[in-house]
């Protein structure tokens, strides 16, 4: 699934995101989607989400 399309991201889905402070290194953080913060249907850098632990980042991978 494409992590750049908002339709593919749902609450409760397990994802890997890149946090703002990790954008330089590309380090990924895994968690469950609590809220979808991007309003547009597509974003070239990934859909911005809030994870269940409160961290905010852009989805890079959807964990199956």
C-alpha positions in Angstrom: 0.0 0.0 0.0 1.1 3.5 -0.8 1.8 5.6 2.4 1.4 8.8 0.4 -2.3 8.4 -0.1 -4.6 9.4 2.8 -7.2 6.7 1.9 -4.6 4.0 2.8 -4.1 5.2 6.3 -6.6 4.2 9.0 -6.8 4.6 12.8 -5.3 1.6 14.6 -3.1 0.7 11.6 0.5 -0.2 12.5 2.9 2.1 10.6 6.5 3.2 10.5 7.0 7.0 10.6 9.9 9.4 10.4 9.7 12.0 13.2 10.6 15.6 12.6 13.9 15.3 14.5 14.8 12.1 12.6 14.3 13.6 9.1 18.0 14.0 8.6 18.9 10.4 9.5 15.7 8.8 8.2 15.4 6.8 11.4 11.9 5.1 11.6 9.6 4.8 14.6 6.9 2.1 14.7 3.5 2.7 16.2 -0.3 2.6 15.8 -2.1 5.5 14.2 -4.2 7.5 16.6 -5.1 10.5 14.4 -4.5 11.5 10.8 -3.2 15.1 10.7 -2.8 15.6 6.9 -6.0 17.0 5.4 -5.1 16.5 1.7 -5.7 13.2 0.0 -2.0 13.0 -1.1 1.3 14.2 0.3 4.7 13.6 -1.4 6.6 13.2 1.9 4.0 10.9 3.5 0.8 11.4 5.4 1.3 13.1 8.8 -0.1 11.1 11.7 -0.1 11.1 15.5 0.8 7.8 17.0 -0.9 6.2 20.0 2.1 7.3 22.2 1.6 11.0 21.1 4.6 11.2 18.7 3.9 12.9 15.3 5.6 11.9 12.1 5.1 11.2 8.4 4.2 7.6 7.4 6.9 5.9 5.4 5.7 2.3 5.6 2.5 0.5 6.4 3.3 -2.7 8.5 1.3 -5.7 7.3 
